[in-house]
Amino acid sequence: MADTVHLLAVFSDLEPAADAIDQLRALGLSDNDINTISGVPVTEAMLGRPAAWSNVPRIAFGGAILGMSAAAFLVFIAPHWYPYPIQVGTQAYVPGPPSFVLFFELTMLGMLLSTFLGVFLESYFPNYRPMNYVKEASDGKIAVFFTCPSESKDKFTKTMNALGAEKVEVAEVEQL
């Protein structure tokens, strides 16, 4: 869409906002052109939106693999670096129970640290660019922010008002 306008429709309840998103799709907008802003946690399924994909599980799995690799290094390779092997009683050179504890702890440590890093990176924190913010969202209202062709702005505005929008206006990006 070369000539577009950003509109913002504010709804007081969840059901009219979900109906508005369905109607926007019926009018030809894609899910990439529609965004919801809410002061309360609202899942994608409540609004009929596609599930958001995240890279955090992949990053966590990679951290678990790194932690397990570090444990394998400490259990199997590090004892062979000593010039003299240390034999403790009749235990095996690589004893099972302590090795299991080391594997578990380092795997979980790697997964925990990489999950924290993944969430930090996925949330784009800190964010210094202007974000879409609606003051009414802090009062429990739900805002639907969408991009439409400027020649059909009136059609989209009338449709949102018919679905129960408290206000529909041209949106401006505000700095938080």
C-alpha positions in Angstrom: 0.0 0.0 0.0 1.7 3.1 -1.2 -0.7 5.8 0.1 -1.8 4.6 3.6 -3.2 6.1 6.8 -2.9 4.8 10.3 -6.2 4.6 12.2 -6.9 3.9 15.8 -10.2 2.6 17.1 -10.9 2.5 20.8 -13.3 -0.1 22.2 -14.6 -0.5 25.8 -15.0 -4.2 25.7 -13.2 -7.3 24.3 -16.0 -8.7 22.1 -16.5 -5.6 19.9 -12.7 -5.4 19.5 -12.6 -9.0 18.3 -15.5 -8.4 15.9 -13.7 -5.3 14.6 -10.6 -7.4 13.9 -12.7 -9.9 12.0 -14.3 -7.1 10.0 -10.9 -5.6 9.2 -9.8 -8.9 7.8 -13.0 -9.1 5.8 -12.3 -5.7 4.4 -9.0 -6.9 3.0 -6.4 -6.0 5.7 -3.8 -8.6 6.6 -2.8 -9.5 10.2 0.5 -7.6 9.7 -1.5 -4.4 9.3 -3.5 -4.8 12.5 -2.2 -4.4 16.1 -4.0 -4.4 19.4 -3.1 -2.3 22.4 -4.4 -3.1 25.8 -3.6 -2.3 29.4 -4.6 -5.8 30.5 -3.2 -9.1 29.3 -5.2 -10.3 26.3 -4.2 -13.5 24.5 -4.3 -13.8 20.7 -7.0 -16.5 20.9 -9.4 -14.0 22.7 -9.2 -11.7 19.8 -9.1 -14.3 17.0 -5.5 -13.4 16.1 -2.9 -15.8 14.9 -0.5 -17.0 17.6 2.7 -15.0 18.0 5.9 -16.9 17.3 8.9 -16.5 19.5 12.5 -17.7 19.3 12.8 -18.1 23.1 12.3 -21.9 23.1 15.0 -22.4 20.4 17.4 -20.1 22.3 16.6 -22.0 25.6 17.2 -25.4 23.9 20.6 -24.1 22.6 21.5 -23.0 26.1 20.6 -26.5 27.4 22.8 -28.1 24.8 25.7 -25.8 25.7 25.2 -26.6 29.4 25.1 -30.3 28.7 28.3 -30.0 26.6 30.1 -28.1 29.5 29.0 -30.9 31.9 30.3 -33.6 29.5 33.6 -31.8 29.3 33.9 -31.6 33.1 32.9 -35.2 33.6 34.7 -37.0 30.7 37.6 -34.9 29.5 38.8 -32.8 32.5 39.8 -35.8 34.6 42.2 -37.0 31.9 44.1 -33.7 32.0 45.7 -34.4 35.3 49.2 -36.0 35.1 48.1 -38.6 37.6 44.7 -40.1 37.7 42.8 -39.7 41.0 41.2 -43.0 42.1 38.8 -42.7 45.0 38.3 -46.1 46.7 36.5 -48.6 44.4 34.6 -46.0 42.5 34.7 -45.8 38.7 37.0 -43.3 37.1 33.8 -41.4 36.1 31.3 -42.1 38.9 27.6 -42.2 37.9 25.6 -40.3 40.7 27.9 -37.2 40.9 28.1 -37.1 37.1 24.3 -37.1 36.9 24.0 -34.2 39.3 26.6 -32.2 37.3 24.8 -32.9 34.0 21.5 -31.9 35.5 22.7 -28.7 37.1 24.8 -27.4 34.2 22.0 -28.2 31.7 19.5 -26.3 33.8 21.9 -23.4 34.3 22.6 -23.1 30.6 18.8 -23.2 29.8 18.0 -20.6 32.5 20.7 -18.2 31.4 19.8 -18.5 27.7 16.1 -18.2 28.4 16.7 -14.9 30.3 18.9 -13.6 27.5 16.3 -14.7 24.9 13.4 -13.0 26.6 15.6 -9.9 27.0 16.4 -9.8 23.3 12.9 -10.7 22.1 11.3 -7.9 24.0 13.6 -5.3 22.3 14.5 -3.9 25.7 15.5 -1.1 26.0 13.6 0.4 23.1 14.4 3.9 22.1 12.1 4.3 19.1 8.6 5.8 19.3 6.0 3.2 20.2 2.2 3.1 19.7 0.6 4.1 23.0 -3.0 5.0 23.8 -3.8 6.7 27.1 -7.2 5.0 27.2 -5.5 1.6 27.3 -4.4 2.4 30.8 -8.1 2.7 31.8 -9.0 -0.8 30.6 -10.0 0.0 27.1 -8.8 -1.9 24.0 -7.4 -0.1 21.1 -7.2 -1.5 17.6 -4.4 0.1 15.5 -4.5 -0.6 11.8 -3.1 0.7 8.5 -5.5 1.1 5.6 -5.5 2.8 2.2 -6.2 6.5 2.5 -8.9 6.6 -0.1 -11.0 4.2 1.9 -10.4 5.9 5.3 -14.1 6.9 5.6 -15.3 3.4 4.9 -13.1 1.9 7.7 -14.1 4.7 10.1 -17.8 4.1 9.5 -17.3 0.3 9.9 -15.5 0.7 13.2 -18.2 3.2 14.5 -20.9 0.7 13.5 -19.2 -2.0 15.5 -19.2 0.1 18.7 -15.9 2.0 18.7 -15.9 4.9 21.1 -13.7 6.9 18.8 -11.8 6.4 15.5 -9.1 8.8 14.7 -5.9 9.1 12.7 -3.1 7.7 15.0 0.1 9.4 15.7 3.1 7.6 17.2 3.9 9.1 20.6 7.2 8.9 22.5 6.7 7.2 25.9 
